[in-house]
């Protein structure tokens, strides 16, 4: 609802881009200007067929990275849409840490573009599932940024269904300074679900080692999901 009022609010309160600070004038822009949005670096192949991690150099065959070979993920495949830098990183931070909801429609548009590329069959029969926050973190922040983006996405894909039955039952705290092994240990048993949808698109804003989304996928599959596709806006 807020983004529909933005053009009217521009008269007394001109908006500026959360990344470059330029004044936003177009109705199709909300909190991230067109230049910063279009400058976001899309992740392109070659990548690991499993986790989507970018592979350096030329690869002429299906490639599985060493991390996925050593620790095969529970999810079926993961794709991240952009590099975690520039305007996209600023927009994610603006929402996550500064409660700037004006960027939500921009992030939803970027996610929708990625879904059209990576899920050509569409979302029919596939539930959208946000990576949940623990109750303590949710209480402190007041919202789940992943759920906010998915709710905005439904305006672009009206038939899309959001399922919020996945719960974070363990308060794992921040994982920023943990190693890949430390992250896996930290989120082990952190999520739970009951009677999960058969086909799922699990969404989070940023993927680093993939330990969080993999722990989510484990809980979803234990609860009945057969196919878990992970999608994130950025790869850190």
C-alpha positions in Angstrom: 0.0 0.0 0.0 2.8 2.4 0.9 4.5 2.3 -2.5 1.2 3.4 -4.2 1.3 6.6 -2.2 4.9 7.4 -2.9 4.3 9.6 -6.0 2.0 11.8 -3.9 4.5 12.0 -1.0 7.2 13.1 -3.5 5.6 16.6 -3.6 6.4 17.6 0.0 8.9 14.9 0.7 11.1 14.0 -2.4 12.5 10.5 -2.3 16.2 9.8 -2.8 17.9 6.6 -3.8 19.1 4.5 -0.8 22.4 3.9 -2.6 23.5 6.9 -4.6 21.3 9.6 -3.0 19.9 10.8 -6.3 16.4 12.1 -6.3 13.8 9.6 -7.4 11.4 10.9 -9.9 9.9 7.9 -11.7 6.8 6.1 -10.4 8.4 2.8 -11.3 11.2 3.5 -8.9 10.7 3.3 -5.1 13.8 3.3 -2.9 16.5 2.3 -5.5 17.0 4.4 -8.6 17.0 2.8 -12.0 20.8 3.4 -12.5 21.7 1.6 -9.3 19.2 -1.2 -9.9 20.4 -1.8 -13.4 24.0 -1.7 -12.3 23.5 -4.7 -10.0 25.8 -7.4 -11.3 23.8 -10.5 -12.2 25.4 -13.8 -11.5 25.9 -15.7 -14.7 27.1 -19.2 -15.5 29.3 -21.1 -15.2 28.2 -22.0 -11.7 27.9 -25.1 -9.5 24.8 -27.0 -10.7 23.9 -27.7 -7.1 24.5 -24.5 -5.0 24.9 -21.9 -7.8 28.3 -20.8 -6.7 30.1 -19.0 -9.5 33.0 -20.9 -11.1 36.0 -19.1 -12.4 37.1 -19.8 -16.0 35.4 -21.9 -18.6 33.4 -25.0 -17.9 32.0 -27.1 -20.7 30.1 -29.6 -18.6 27.8 -29.8 -15.6 29.9 -28.9 -12.6 29.6 -29.6 -8.9 31.8 -27.6 -6.6 34.1 -29.1 -4.0 31.9 -28.0 -1.1 28.8 -29.7 -2.5 30.9 -32.8 -3.3 32.1 -32.9 0.3 28.8 -31.9 2.0 25.9 -32.6 -0.5 23.1 -30.1 0.3 19.7 -31.3 1.3 18.0 -28.8 -1.0 17.7 -29.8 -4.6 19.3 -26.7 -6.1 20.1 -23.1 -5.2 20.4 -20.0 -7.3 21.4 -16.5 -6.3 20.6 -13.6 -8.6 23.2 -10.9 -8.0 26.5 -10.3 -6.4 26.2 -8.8 -2.9 27.6 -5.4 -3.6 26.6 -1.9 -4.9 23.1 -0.7 -5.0 21.6 -4.1 -4.2 23.6 -4.5 -1.0 22.6 -1.0 0.0 18.9 -1.8 -0.6 19.1 -5.0 1.4 20.8 -3.1 4.3 18.3 -0.2 4.0 15.4 -2.6 4.6 17.1 -5.0 7.1 18.8 -2.5 9.4 17.1 0.8 8.8 13.4 -0.2 8.2 13.4 1.4 4.8 10.3 -0.3 3.3 10.5 1.8 0.2 13.0 -0.6 -1.3 10.7 -3.7 -1.0 9.0 -3.3 -4.4 12.4 -2.9 -6.1 13.7 -6.1 -4.4 10.5 -7.9 -5.4 10.9 -6.9 -9.0 14.5 -8.2 -9.0 13.3 -11.5 -7.5 10.5 -11.8 -10.0 12.9 -11.4 -12.9 15.1 -14.1 -11.4 12.2 -16.5 -10.9 11.3 -16.1 -14.6 14.8 -17.1 -15.5 15.4 -19.9 -13.1 11.8 -21.3 -12.7 10.6 -21.2 -16.4 7.7 -23.6 -15.5 6.3 -20.9 -13.2 5.2 -21.0 -9.6 2.0 -23.0 -10.0 2.1 -25.7 -7.4 5.2 -24.3 -5.8 4.8 -22.6 -2.4 6.9 -19.6 -1.5 8.6 -20.0 1.8 10.6 -17.3 3.6 13.5 -18.2 5.8 12.1 -17.4 9.2 13.5 -15.4 12.0 13.6 -16.6 15.6 10.9 -15.1 17.8 13.5 -13.0 19.7 15.0 -11.6 16.5 11.6 -11.0 15.0 10.5 -9.1 18.1 13.6 -6.9 18.0 13.4 -6.2 14.3 9.6 -6.1 14.0 9.5 -7.8 10.6 11.0 -10.6 8.5 12.6 -9.0 5.5 12.3 -12.1 3.4 8.5 -12.3 4.0 8.1 -8.6 3.2 9.7 -9.2 -0.3 7.5 -12.3 -0.9 4.4 -10.4 0.0 5.3 -7.6 -2.5 6.1 -10.3 -5.1 2.5 -11.5 -5.0 1.5 -8.2 -6.7 3.6 -9.3 -9.7 2.5 -12.9 -9.4 -1.0 -12.8 -8.0 -1.4 -16.6 -8.0 1.7 -17.2 -5.9 1.1 -18.8 -2.5 3.2 -18.0 0.6 3.6 -20.7 3.3 4.8 -19.6 6.7 4.8 -22.9 8.5 8.6 -23.1 8.7 9.7 -22.1 12.2 13.1 -21.1 13.6 13.1 -22.9 16.9 16.7 -22.2 17.9 18.1 -18.7 18.4 21.4 -19.1 16.5 22.5 -15.5 16.7 24.6 -13.9 14.0 26.8 -16.2 11.8 28.9 -13.4 10.3 32.2 -14.4 11.8 31.8 -18.2 11.8 33.5 -20.6 9.4 31.5 -22.8 7.0 31.8 -25.7 9.4 30.9 -23.4 12.3 27.8 -22.2 10.5 26.7 -25.8 9.8 27.0 -26.6 13.5 25.3 -23.4 14.5 22.1 -24.0 12.6 21.8 -27.7 13.1 18.3 -28.4 14.4 17.5 -24.7 14.2 14.3 -25.1 12.1 11.2 -27.2 12.2 8.0 -27.6 10.2 4.9 -29.7 10.2 3.3 -31.0 7.0 5.2 -28.9 4.6 4.2 -28.3 0.9 5.5 -30.9 -1.6 7.2 -28.3 -3.8 8.9 -25.2 -2.3 10.8 -22.1 -3.4 12.7 -21.2 -0.2 13.7 -17.5 -0.2 16.3 -15.5 1.7 17.9 -12.2 1.0 21.5 -13.3 1.0 23.3 -16.7 0.8 26.9 -17.1 2.0 27.9 -20.7 2.7 24.3 -22.0 2.3 24.2 -23.5 5.8 21.0 -21.7 6.8 19.0 -22.6 3.7 20.2 -26.2 3.9 19.1 -26.5 7.5 15.7 -25.1 6.4 15.5 -27.6 3.5 16.3 -30.4 6.0 13.3 -29.4 8.1 11.1 -29.0 5.1 11.9 -32.4 3.7 11.5 -34.0 7.1 8.0 -32.5 7.1 7.1 -33.8 3.6 8.6 -31.5 0.9 9.9 -33.4 -2.1 11.5 -30.6 -4.1 13.2 -27.6 -2.5 14.5 -24.9 -4.8 16.5 -22.1 -2.9 16.6 -18.6 -4.3 18.3 -15.6 -2.9 18.7 -12.1 -4.1 22.4 -12.0 -3.5 25.4 -14.3 -3.0 27.8 -13.1 -0.3 
